[in-house]
Amino acid sequence: MSLTALSFAGAASPSPSPSQSTPPAVPTLQDAQESATNAATWVQQNWSTWLTIGLRVLLILVVAAVLRVMVRRAITKLIDRMTRTVQAVDGTALGGLLVNAERRRQRSQAIGSVLRSVASFLILGTAALMVLSTFQINLAPLLASAGVAGVAIGFGARNLVTDFLSGVFMILEDQYGVGDSIDAGVASGEVIEVGLRVTKLRGDNGEIWYVRNGEVKRIGNLSQGWATAGVDVTVRPSEDLDRVKATLEAVAEQMSKDEPWNERLWGPIEVLGLDSVLLESMVVRLTAKTMPGKALSVERELRWRIKRAFDEAGIRIVGGLPTAEALEAAPDPAATVAAPSVYSNTASPQAEAAAPITSPRPPAR
């Protein structure tokens, strides 16, 4: 056969189609044995590593859970001890003067909640990072992303973060508590609830103010330490100062002995002396240290007693009714007034007789 015939025969023979391609080889038993052998070999080579990682993760989780329970239980016991101490002092003289059970209870609960939350966050966060590092995961990108997200959240919720941090420091520093009368600048009144974000105040007219802790720039606490009661007594300048002072000192001494004012007064009532001297009056000032929040009631009682003592001693304050002796001794205001003159009326005969005589005018030409 010639070479040309062979070429033609090769060109004429049809090529196999894709559907007529060679079928895939069916895995044999030998191939399955080789795969199983490879898997067993890989498990045999790495089982110790995976077992070590699993035990390490389990140990981290167990230690974190036990540590979290122990820390939270310790914080709870500390808060319960603080609460029991407050309950033991409540009802005594010291408790009535210096301790507010509700205030201390809410303060201790708020501190306990903050401490438990912080402890749980730190323990669980540290455990999660340790678990990720056990799997040899690179934590640098994760920490960088968390830092960027934290910055974004901080800018977006900066008011919330400011309120929360301000509330935490207010509670830890015990700037005020339930039952205190405070002036927060934006509102004033009695504190009825202290929170980490909002403080509730009861105003003088009964309204409730919700004050965000981050908006409070200054706080004037009227219930810490002691208060000052001041009373100004205005009398006439003609009164005997020695008698006025003696009367005020007698009232102050008697009030310091009577109940319940002897407990509300934390110092003697002092007569400071003349506060001002005017042409028609003079002012004598009294002052005293009182229990916090009781200055107004002490001032009212002191004014009541001073008025009664002045009435008994015959001392009149400026603006009071004059005494009967003063009314009898007062001169008649009409005694020094001259009677009206008849010459004031130009039509009277006396006025016409006293008028000058005028010369007649010459007739007109």
Secondary structure, 3 states (H helix, E strand, C coil): CCHHHHHHHHHHCCCCCHHHCCCCCCCCHHHHHHHHHHHHHHHHHHHHHHHHHHHHHHHHHHHHHHHHHHHHHHHHHHHHHHHHHHHHHCCCHHHHHHCCHHHHHHHHHHHHHHHHHHHHHHHHHHHHHHHHHHCCCCHHHHHHHHHHHHHHHHHHCHHHHHHHHHHHHHHHHCCCCCCCEEECCCCEEEEEEECCCEEEEECCCCCEEEEEHHHCCCCEECCCCCEEEEEEEEECCCCCHHHHHHHHHHHHHHHHHCCCHHHHECCCCEEEEEEEECCCCEEEEEEEEECCCCHHHHHHHHHHHHHHHHHHHCCCECCCCCCHHHHHHCCCCCCCCCCCCHHHCCCCHHHHHCCCCCCCCCCCC
